Amino acid sequence: MTTAPVASAPKKGSRLNRNNIPTTLIVTLIPVCVALNIVGGYIASALRLPVYLDMIGTAISAIVLGPWWGALVGVLTNGGSALISGPVSLPFALVNIVGALIWGYGVRSWKLGRTIPRFFLLNVIVAVACTIVAAPIIVLVFGGATGNGADALTGTFLAVGQNLVGSVFSSNILTSLADKIIGGFVALAIIEALPKSLTADIDIVKATPLKGILLAVAGVVVGVLIIVVFLAINAGASA
């Protein structure tokens, strides 16, 4: 009499765990991440902040669920924002997708989540990639201005003699760096607050809840310093 082979439990940190993501986690986390993006984007737009705050949920979902789930969150975010505030956000779905893929693969395949310096570098890479995608959209589709807080900085660069493409790229890279550093480290703190059973096999720096909060605060501080540079340049041009 033969017995059926017993399947061995997946090892901690194996790819099998990430490929067998519980459906309940997907169904729960994706709407929450989309809502987080939409609310963050609305707050940034309403306060005319020189950041976007519409990709924190993208970072969370890309790291926890996978890059393509993060891309789905990005598409749903821009689609939902278009229903609320008009179609301006629709072309920028591509920016959200690019950010999701780099955050997701950056942590999972490129090992850029293992240490704080690596994770910081990952957020910088996301910022640069998003600018490379966003700047042509801003110039070609919207003529250089989208009504975001960064438009004032674009005007400043134009006033000092840069051409439109250079001005849009310069203003966007500055605001995108602030935005992705803030968004990435806030996402890291939220991921650390999730149940350990959901994040134990993710190859990302581990921290206590307090350290996670401190990392988020540090990310916000760095982002705010970049924004201060933005305001200083603006003020200097206006004087």
Sequence and secondary structure as in RCSB ss.txt:
>XXXX:A:sequence
MTTAPVASAPKKGSRLNRNNIPTTLIVTLIPVCVALNIVGGYIASALRLPVYLDMIGTAISAIVLGPWWGALVGV
LTNGGSALISGPVSLPFALVNIVGALIWGYGVRSWKLGRTIPRFFLLNVIVAVACTIVAAPIIVLVFGGATGNGA
DALTGTFLAVGQNLVGSVFSSNILTSLADKIIGGFVALAIIEALPKSLTADIDIVKATPLKGILLAVAGVVVGVL
IIVVFLAINAGASA
>XXXX:A:secstr
           TT HHHHHT  HHHHHHHHHHHHHHHHHHHHHHHHTT SS    HHHHHHHHHT HHHHHHHHH
HHHHHHHHHH GGGGGGHHHHHHHHHHHHHHHHTS TTSSHHHHHHHHHHHHHHHHHHHHHHHHHHHTT  SSTT
HHHHHHHHHTT  HHHHHHHHHHHHHHHHHHHHHHHHHHHHHHS HHHHTTS S    HHHHHHHHHHHHHHHHH
HHHHHHHHHHHHH 
